[in-house]
Amino acid sequence: MKYKPHDYQKFAVDFIETHPEAAVLLECGLGKTSITLTALNDLMFDKFEVRKVLIIAPIRVCKNSWAAEIAKWDHLEGLNYSLVLGRREQRIAALRQKADLYIINRENVQWLIEKSKLPFDYDMIVVDELSSFKNHQSKRFKALMQVRPRIKRVVGLTGTPASNGLMDLWAEFKVIDMGKRLGRFITYYRQEYFVPDAMNGQIVYSYRPKPGAEQAIYRKISDITISMKSTDHLKMPELISSEYKVYLSPNEQDAYDEMKKQFILDLPDGEISAANAAALSGKLSQMANGAIYDDAGNTVPIHEQKLDALEDLIEAANGKPVLVAYWFKHDLERIQERFIVREIKTSRDIADWNQGKIPVAVIHPASAGHGLNLQSGGSTLVWFGLTWSLELYQQTNARLWRQGQKAQTVVIHHIITKDTIDERIMSALQKKERAQSALIDAVKADLEVRK
């Protein structure tokens, strides 16, 4: 297929080619893979500035996006790639192949650098979903920083750079520029831009930005960062977000409140306990969804309000396909007991959904994230169980609300159990989204400047 880039895509290609260190914040649907491949093709075969490229991506994106995009466009036919996936011997064989691009899943970055025993001789790295390197204590981050000084060019791609707040940005931009802009050490970054927020004695659980810190951070990174929103450059369908409230009975609410206050829930067959605040959050989320795991791992039903609400929403869709996002395994099990559904797990499932063969599909946000195109199969998404992760939340929504969606309207329903942790999660997601939108707006690419 002949590549006919939009103006914003030409801008992004040029930005990557002219910036050896580049953070490209592109929302879903803007074609970040084809943009990056076009820039790589130019840098390799027109400008001769790059010889060998390592692309790090989520495993599904390695398989379903990068390889597919190379095969799709006529101008990329000269690019040779090798998929570094599978068993150790398969990965070693793939690394020894003669290729321009080596595409590896992020889980194997540490293995490649520390255990493969092969020379790390790449002169350019592309990190697809830069946000997966936001944890400066992770093994993949530490391994990549060992070889970062040898690399001439780095491109970081993501649509969710600050999914859990501005603290995420330090590690992500350390990968890009080795600490030139936000500091070489996380302690400096914290001291410069943040103050302690939640504390217990000398232990700091969270930080909040100092007054003016957000704008200062944006200014620091603006020279190597561009940002684009799909709504600015594409004709996107209307997005309607709604909350479907359900209510616990007095007895169910008492049980929920007991667990919340005491960390222990008394049941006829015994007690269910939560060891700490994080475990309690998970237990409360389970109860809000309608069931809970006991201390032996068995599922204990609590209520069916969310299942009833899901039935109402499926019926209201009037035959239109519905995609349901669940969080806990017992959510999936109870949904499967109540409805005829199919879980989206394989390429066959994706194809059947996009061909309209699945009336009700279920999907877990952790597997519904980057690289899955589901927009051809439907335009209604129901969140049966919520996630605290803004990145997973936005990426799952973007499976339907993206370029190529034929429906004029995409509807996203959230089933919220009143007076439970659901309301806290929903509020947190909205606040995080506002903070991330501020970052994206601050470094948004101004195409008029180029003109």
Protein Blocks (a to p, Z undefined) as FASTA:
>chain_A
ZZdddfklmmmmmmmmmmmbacddddehklpmmmmmmmmmmmmmmnopafbdcddddfkl
mmmmmmmmmmmpmklmmpccdddehjfklmmmmmmpccfbdcddfklmmmmmmmnopacf
bfbdcdehjllmmpmkbmklmmmmmmmmmpmbdcdddfblblnojklmmmmmmmmnnomm
nopbfklmmmmmgccfbdehjbcfbdcddehklmmmmmmmmmmcccddfklmpccddddd
ddddddddfklmmmmmmmmmnopacdfkbccddfblmlmmmmmmmmmnopacdfkopacd
fblmlmmmmmmmmmmnnopacddddfbfklmmmmmmmpccdddfbfklmmmmmnopafba
cddfklmmghiacklnoccdcdfbacfblklmmmmmmmmncghiabfbdcddddddehia
klmmmmmmmmmmmmmmmmmmmmgccfklmZZ
